[in-house]
């Protein structure tokens, strides 16, 4: 379904699980988990079906960022982290959600970091999954070389220095398969996704090049769990460690996973979802 968050702006939203459930003699309200997908240019379907297993403890809200996937198209000047972050609040207002748990994966983690800076008292908890606060090109290139040799490193360098339709095919062929260690899951997710490459190229050429989200993390006013795979080439372990250090230490939690890449629940689902359950239910 499409939910109107402002006049003439609708986001595609899918909701899984009841929010109010019978519990003996009372009705118990479960927390709402809002999932912010990666990209830019992709949609929410990479979370499905894996996150369905959390519906026993949370109501799950999937949505496509403005201009993405099945949400209404929007002009490129609106496709910025400020707009995306504010949309979380607009969507919660439209759906009557108070104190959500917000999980941002990769690019969704960029959005969640900006959300922390702009709306620090809005969430009850935040998960920053396989994400970074800056472009961190040197770290990316080193990890792509470690996992895929000089060919992958060179393809990554060409793409991230000039994200466009000519550098993308080689990056997609040589670098994208290195994102995760579980290749079948990665391929299936790519096949299911709605991809708008113009959004990727526009955003990666502009806001991402100079992005620095670290200062805003000091505004956090709730627990923040940082999830990182030690073999993530695009949002490296060192990036996750920088994020954890930038958060107020009373709120920061860092969980790292060996032999895991980008989106740790793909490579180590049992351990990753156990960590998420513990955090959600704390």
N, C-alpha and C positions, 0 to 999 in steps of 0.2 A: 504494500500500500504506500501511497505518497501522503506525507504529512506536511501541511503548510506551516512554515516557521516564521514567515514574513509575507506580506502581500506579494503575490506572484513568485514566491520561492517555495518549492516543495522538495523535500528529501524523501528518497525511497527508504522505507523502514520495514523491518520484519521483526516480530516479537515472538519469542519462544518461551513457553512455561508460564504457569500461573504466578501472579504476584501475591495473591492472597489465598492461603491454603488452610484447610481444617487441621487443627492440632488439638486433639482431645476436645475439651469443652469450649475452646476459643478458636478464633481465626487468626492465623499468624501471617504477618507481612514479611515476605522474603526481600532481601536487598535486590536492587536492579543493577545489573552489570551491562555497561554500554561499551561496545567494541568499536574501536576506530581502526579501520583497515589501512594496509600499506599502499604503496604507490610511489609518487602520485600517478594518476591515470587508471588505476585499477578499481576494484569494487570489494564488497564485503564477503564474497563467497569463499575466500580462502579460509575463513573461520569455520566453515561447515564441511563435514558434520562434527568435527572434533569437539567444538565447544558445547554441543548439545548435552554432553555428559554432566555439565554443571547445572542443569535445570532443576536438580533436586535441592540445590541450596540457593539459587538465584534466578530471578527472571532475567532473560537475556534480550538485549536490544541490539540488533544488527542494523546498520544503515550505511548508505553510500554518501560520502562527502559531497557537498554541493558541486554540481557540474560533473560528477563522476557517475559511472555505472548507470543505474536506472533513475537517479535523481535528475531533476530538470537541468538542462544546459544553462550555464551562466557565463557571462563575459570573462575574459582572462584576467581583467584587473581585480575581480572578486576572488580569484583563486590564490589566496594568500593565507598564511598561518593565522593572522588576526581574524579573518572571516571564518575560517574553519574552526578555530577555538571558540569563538562566540556562538557558532552554530550549536555546540554542545549545550550551552545554556538555553538557547532558543528552543531546541528540541525538547529538553527537559520541561521547559515551561509549557510547551504545546501538549505534552503527554502527562503532565502533572507529576513528574518525577522529582523527588527531593533527596538530596544527598546520595547521588549515585556512586557506584564504583566504576571508574573509567579505566579501560585498558587500551593503550595505544601500541600497535605493532608497527615497527619500522617508521615509515612516513607518518602513520597514525601516532607514533610516539613523538614525532616532532610536534604534531598538533596538540598532544596531551601536555607536552612541556610548555607550550605557549599558553595553554589553558590554565596550567598551574600559575603562571606569571600573571595572567589577566583576571583570573577568577579563583584566587587561592582558597577561599572558604566554601566553594561550591560543592566539591566532592567529599565523600566520606573516606575514600581510599583511591589511589591511583596506581596502575601498573604500567611501567615503561618497559616494553618488551622488544629486544633486539633493535635498539635504536641508538641514535647519536645526537649530540648537541651541535656539532659542526660538520662540515664536509669531510674533514679528516682524510684528505686524498693520500697523503704519504702512508698512512696506516692501511688504507684500502689496498693500495698497490702492493705493499709488502705481503699482505695476506693472500691476495690473488696469485702472486708469484709463488708463495709457499704451497698453495693448493693446486695450482694449474700451470706453473712454469712461466717462462718469459712471454709466451704467446698470450696467456690470460692477462698477465700484467700489462702488456702493451695494449691489448684491446680495452682494458679498463681505463688506462690512461687516456687513450684517444677519446673514449666516450665521455668520461667525466670532465675533460677539458673542453669538449664541444659536443654536448648531448644533442643529437639530431638524427634524422632518418638515414644518414649515410654511416654513422658510427654505431648505430643501434644493432643492426643485424649481427655483426661480429661479436659485440658484447653479449647479445642474447645467446649466441651459439657457444661461446667459449667461457663466459663468466657466470651466466645465470645458473647453469647446472652445478656450479660450485657453492651456491648459496646454502644448500642443505646436504647432509650426508645420506638422507633417505630419498633416493632419486625418484622412485615411483610416486611418492606423495607430492613431490615438487612438480612433476610432469602433469599429474591429474589436476592440481590446483591451477596451473597455467592454462590447461585446456578449458576449464570451467569459467575462467575469468572473463569479464568484459573489460577490454583494454582500449584506452583512448590515448594513443601515443603523443598527440599534440599537447596534451596536458603535461605529460612527463617532460617533454622537451622544453616547453615554455617555462615550467617551474624550475627544472634543474638548471636551466641557463640563467635564471634570475635570482630568486630569493635564496635558493640553496647555496649558491656560490659564496655568499657572504654571511650565511646564517651563523649565529652564535647564541644558543639558548641557555647557556650555563648561568649567566647572571640572574635570570628570572627564576631559576629553581630555588633560590634562597627564600622566595615568597611562600613556599609550601607550608600548609597548615594542617596536613593530614598524613597518615602513613603512606609512603611511596615505595613500592617494590620494583626493583630493577632486575630484569631477567636478561641473561647474556649467555651466548654459546661461545666457547673458547675457540671454535673454528669458523666463526662468522666473518666472512671477508668484507662485507659491505658496511656493517655496523659492528666494529670490532670490540673485543673484550676491553681494550684500553678506553674506548669511548664510553662503555658502560661504567667503568671505574671512575672516569671523570664526572659522569652524571651523579653517581652516588656520593662523591666527595663534595659536589656543589650543593647538594640538598642539606637542609638543617639535619644535623646528625641524630636528633631525637626522632626523626621521621624516616630516615633512610634505611632500606634493607636491600642488600645485593645478593642475588643467587646466581651462581655461575654453573654451567653444565659442560662437562668434558665431552669430547667427541660429538659436539653439537654445533650446528650452524645457525642460520637465520630463521628465527621462529623455533624456539627450543622444543615446543610441544610436538613438532613434526619429527624430530630426531629422537627425543626421549619423552614420549607422551606420558608414561606412567609417573615419572619423576616430576615433570613439569606441571601436570595437573594436580599432583599431590601438593606441590608448593602453592599453586593457585588456591586450592581448597583451604589450605591452612591460613592463607592471607585473607581470603574472603570471610572466613568464619571466625577470625580472631576477635 
